[in-house]
Each structure stands twice: as C-alpha cells, then as structure tokens.
C-alpha cells in the first residue's frame, strides 16, 4: 500500500503543475488578443472622456494598433444617430462598447439586450434611468462611472446662493423630455421653496424653441434678483443654444452658473461638474477588469468626483459675493 501511495505523488504533482501552467497561460492571453472597442462619444462637451480612457488603457498595457483597436464615433445629442452608431458596433462585433452620456448609455443597453457585448458608461445619472439594478450590483452587461445624481443640482444651488445671496428667482433651462432632468428639478423645487426662491422651468427641444421661450421671459427679468442656474442636461452644452442664452443673460445683466462654459464670448460664473478626462481613466480600469474575465454586471459602479470652478472675472463683473470660504473650496479659479 505504501509503495502505491508513493507512486501517485509524482503524478499528482505533475497534474498540479500542468493545471497551474494552463491557468497562468490563460491569464496572460487577455493581452495577446486584439480587442475592438466601440466608443460612442454622445456629447462633444464631454469628448475629453475618450482621451482619458485611451491614455489609461495604454498605461494598462493595451497598445493601439497592437492588442487593441478603437472605433471612435462622435456626435452631439441625437437619438437617431446614437442608434445608427450602436447598430454599426453590434454588426462589427466589437468586444465592448464604451459610451456616454446618459441617453446614449440607455440606448446602448437597449440595443445590446440578448447580446454578449459588455458596456461601460461614463458621464451618466443612474437614478431613475433603469441603467443599473444598483450601484453595488449593476447587473446585466453594464457598469461604469456615474455622476452624483440630484445631489449635484443641489450643490450648484447652494453655491449659487453663496455667490448671489439676493437671488429670489432662478431660471432653469433644459432639454425637453431628457430622462435625467426630472430628478434634478424635483430636488431643486424642494430646496428653492425652503430658501424662499421661486423657480421657472424653461424646457426646449432646440435652439429655435429656446429663443422663443426666452423672449417670453424678457419682460419679467429682474437683474437684481434673477439667476440662470444650469443643471445636468445636453441642450446648453452645445455652442449655439448657449450663445443664445448668453446673449439673453448679457442683455438683461443676469449671471449664469452651474457649469463652467465659454462659448461665443459669453461665460458662466461658476461650474460644479465631474471632469471628463478623470472619468475616462476610471472607466479604463473597469474595462481592464472585464477583459481579464469579470462580468460587467458584477463590477460595482464608481462615482466621479465633482470639481468646483469659479470664474472670478465674470463673477466680479456681476458684483457677486466672492468669499474667501468659497474661493478656498474651489479646485480652479479662473481670473
């Protein structure tokens, strides 16, 4: 009996070595394969996300032209174009789709139902959008980097009141029927009522509608107590609508704040927003996990960090309250 037991030891040892070799060899194969990633950049304002993503992927060992290829498709908010791009990715059998912002990510999830294509998103709201089951366990074929939901709108409101404590009315302009808007508006209605500030909603589908809606507000504007507060939505992240709004604000001598924007010579006074390049880098880590074998839906969603930017020159022009406390919290002061 002892002799037989001794003979089995080398066999067991050899099998163990073989299994270990195969496992390690398999783990190394993920970078030997050439991956194809379809990237849907659905809002030009956020296109720096792609740069951050690709640079971090390179650091992680994915070299373009060697073991990874990117199909980068850029557009602004356009549902039909989103669908065309996603159909292209699916037909070309990409290994993964990287997509932003929210509406584009929602379209990607719908387009890949029943297909074995993982999705990583960035620049999105996950609340009330159906994108994920939960932050901890997104489920399905999707994970990514999220914004802080309605919280970001409330923080912008608080900063606005610090800058302009005399504010009695805020104008909120947004893309009509955009899915992430309502959760922000609901939160702002509660906060503004508590602060004794009235709130005017101005939805618009395009720049022409925006011009018409702003004309309706012209006679009621009070330059001493009105403020235009920007929320997370795509309409005003495009130059033409923001220029229309900028001219309106300039003509009526009221400030714009919420997102740091400069288009056509018009500027906002502050911005609180996650930055695109860092989100792209965060997303790359998630993609790396997927390429190493993790299922997208099992990888927790990560949150992007908000960055506060104060346009000192523009705020000073309106005589706003540039307190040391606020300036000390700013990540960037634009002079």
N, C-alpha and C positions, 0 to 999 in steps of 0.2 A: 504493500500500500504506500509506503514511504517513497519507494522508487518512482511510482507513477505520479505522485504529487510533485516530486522534484522535476519531472519532465514537463509538466504543464506550466511551470513558472516561466521558462523562456518563451513559450507560446503566448501566454497571457501578456507578457512584457512586450513582445513583438506586435501583437494586435493593438495594444495601448499606444505604442509609438506610431503605428500606422494611422490610427484614429486622430491622434494629436496632429500629425503631419497634414492630414486631409483637412482638418478643421482650420489650422493656421493658413494653409494654402488657399482655402475658400475665403477666409477673412481678407486675404491680400488681393483677391480677384476684383474687389469692387472698384479699385483704381486702375486695373488693367482694362476694364471695359470702357468703351467710349459712350458716354451718356449724351442724350439730346434733351435739352431743357427749352420748353416754350415759355417765353416771357411776355405777358400781356401787361404793358405799361398803360393803364387806362386813364391817366390824367397827367398831362405834361408837367404841371406844377410839382408833381411828386417823382419825376423821372430820375432824380438822383438816387432813388432806391436801387435802380439797376446797377449803377456804378458801385455802390456799396456792396451789393450782392456779389457781383463778379470779382471784385478785388478780394473779398474774404474767401470766396471759393478758390481763387488762385493760391491764397495762403494755406488753405486746407489741402492743397495738392491736386486740385482739378485744373489742369492746364488747357486753356482753349486751343483747339487745333490738335491736341494730343489725346486727352482722355475725356474731353467734354466739348460739346458744341451748343451754341445758343442761337435760338431764333427769336430775336427781339422785335416785337411789334408794338409800335407806339401810336396812341390816339388820344383824343380827349373824350369827355363823356358822350358816348354814343352806343346805345344798346345793340343796334343792328350790327355795327362794326365789331363790337365785342363778340357777338355770336359768330360772325364770319371768321374772326381770328381763332376762336376756340375750335371751330369745326376744322380749320386748317391744322391745328395742333393735333387733334384727335386722328384725322386722316393720315397724318405723317407719323403717327405712333410715337410721339415724344415719350420720354421716360418720366417726365414730371412737368407740371405747369406751375410757374411762379407768377402770381397775379396780384394786382392792386388797381384801384381801391375797392371799397365795399361792394358796389353794384357789379363790378367786373368779377369779383370773387364769387358772388352769388350766382352769376351766370356760369362760371366755371364749374361750380358744384353741380348745378343742374345738368350741364352738358356732359359731365363725366359719370352720371349715375349708371351703375351697372358695368362700368369700365374700370380696368385695373390701372388707372393713372392717378398717382398721388398729386395733391395740390398743396402748395404752401402760399399763404397770403401775407400781405403787409398793408399798412395804412387802412385798416378796417375797423368798423364797430362790429362787435359780435352780439351785443344786446339786441334782442327783438328782430334779428335778421334771419334766424334759422341756419346760420352758417355752421354752428357747432352745438353739440349737446351740452357741453360745459367747458369752462376754461381748463380744468384739470384733465378731462377726458373728452376731447373734441369729437371723437367718433368718426366712422366712415373713412373717407380717403383724404381728410383735410386737417391741417393745423397751420399755425402761422404766428404773426406778430400783430397785436391789437392796440388800438387806442383806448383811452380810459373812459369811453362812453360819454354819458351825460355829465360826468364829473368835469370833463374838460370845458364844457359850456359854462358850468357854474363857476369854475375858477376864473374864466375870462370875465364873467360878470363881476366877480369880486375885485379883480384888478381894475376893471373899468371904473368902479366906484371909488377906488383909491385915487385914480388919476383924475376923475371928474366927479367929485362928491356932490355937485349941484345937479347931477343928472336926474331928471324927472320922467323922461320918456326915452325908450330905446326902440330903434327900428331894426327889425331882423329880416334880412333879405335872404332868400334861399331857392334852390332848385325845386320846382313844384313836384310833389309826389316822390321825392327822393327818400329811400327807406330809413335812413339814419336820422332824419330831421325831427320826427315827432318826439322821440325820447328826449331830445335836447330841448325842444320847445316846452314840453310838459314840465321839465325841471326848471326852466327859466321862468315860466308863469308863476310857479310857487315862490321862487326866490325874489322875483321882481315885486310881487304883491307884498311880500314880507318887508321889502325895503321901501315901499311906497313909490315904486317906479312903474309907470304904465308901459305896455309893450304892444307894438304894432307889427303884425306879421305881413310881409310882402313877398308872396310866392310868385315865381315867374318861370316860364319854360325856356325862354331865350332872351337875347338882348333887346329885341323889339318889345316884348311884353314888359321887360324891366323898365324901359324908358317910359312906357305908358303908365305903369304903376307908380313910378317916382313922380311923374307930373301930377298925379292925384294928391300927393303929399305936400307939394310945394307950398301951398298957402298956409298950412298948419305948422310949418317948421319954426322952432324957437332955438336960435343959435346959442342961447344961454343954458338951456337945459336938455337939449336933444343930443343923442349919441347913436351912431350906427355901429351895432355890435355884430361881428361876423361869427357864424357858427361853422361847424364842420359840414361842408356840402360842396358840390363841384362847380356851381354856376359862377361864383365870383373868383374862382381860382384860374379862370381863363381871362386873358387880357381885355378883350372887347367889353364884356359886361362890367369888369372892374373899372375900366376907364369911364364908362357911362356913370357908374356910381361915384367915382372920384370927382368927376365934373359937378355932379349934383351936390356932393358934400362941400366942394370948394365954393360953389356959387352961393350956398346957404351958410357957409362958415361953420360947419359942424364936423367933429372928428369921426374917423373910422378906426376901429380897433378889433382885435381878436386874432387876426392872422397878420404876420408881417408881409405886406405886399407892396410892390413898387411897379406900377405899370403906367406908361404914358405920361409920366411926370406927376402922377398922383401917388400918395403914400398913406399907409396906415400909421397909427401912433404906437401900437404895440402888437405883439404876437405871442401866443402861447400854443405851441404845437410840437409834436414829436418831429424830429428831423429825419429826412429820408435816408441819407447815407447810413446812419447807425442802424436803422430798421432793416436795410438791405443786408448788413453784416449779421444781424441777429438771425435773419431768415436763412442765411447760408449755413449756419450751424444746424438748423433743423433739416435742411436738405441733406447735409452730410450724414446725419443720423438715419435718414430714410435710405440713402444709398448704401449704408452699412447693414441694412436689413430691418430696421424698425418700421412698423406700420404707422403711417401718418396720423391716423386717428387715435393712436395710443400716446402720442407725444404732446404734453401739455402746451397750450397756447402761452406765449410770453407777451409781456406788456412793454410798450415803448415808453421811453422817458420824455416827459414834457420839457421843452426849452422855452424860457421866457426871454423875449427880445423887446427892448424899449427903444423906440425911435425918438431919441432925445430932442433932436432938432425939430421934428414935426410936432411933438407934444408941446414943446416950448412955444411954438407958433400959436397954439390954441390956448396958451396960458394954463396948461394942466398942472396938477399937483405932483411934481417930481420929487417925492420924499426920499430921504436917504434910506429909509427902510425898504421901499420898493426897489430903488436902484441897487441896493445891496443884494437883493434876491435875483436880480437879472443875470442871466447867463451871458447876455450880449447887450451892450449899449451902443446904439448907432448914433454917432454925432455928426 
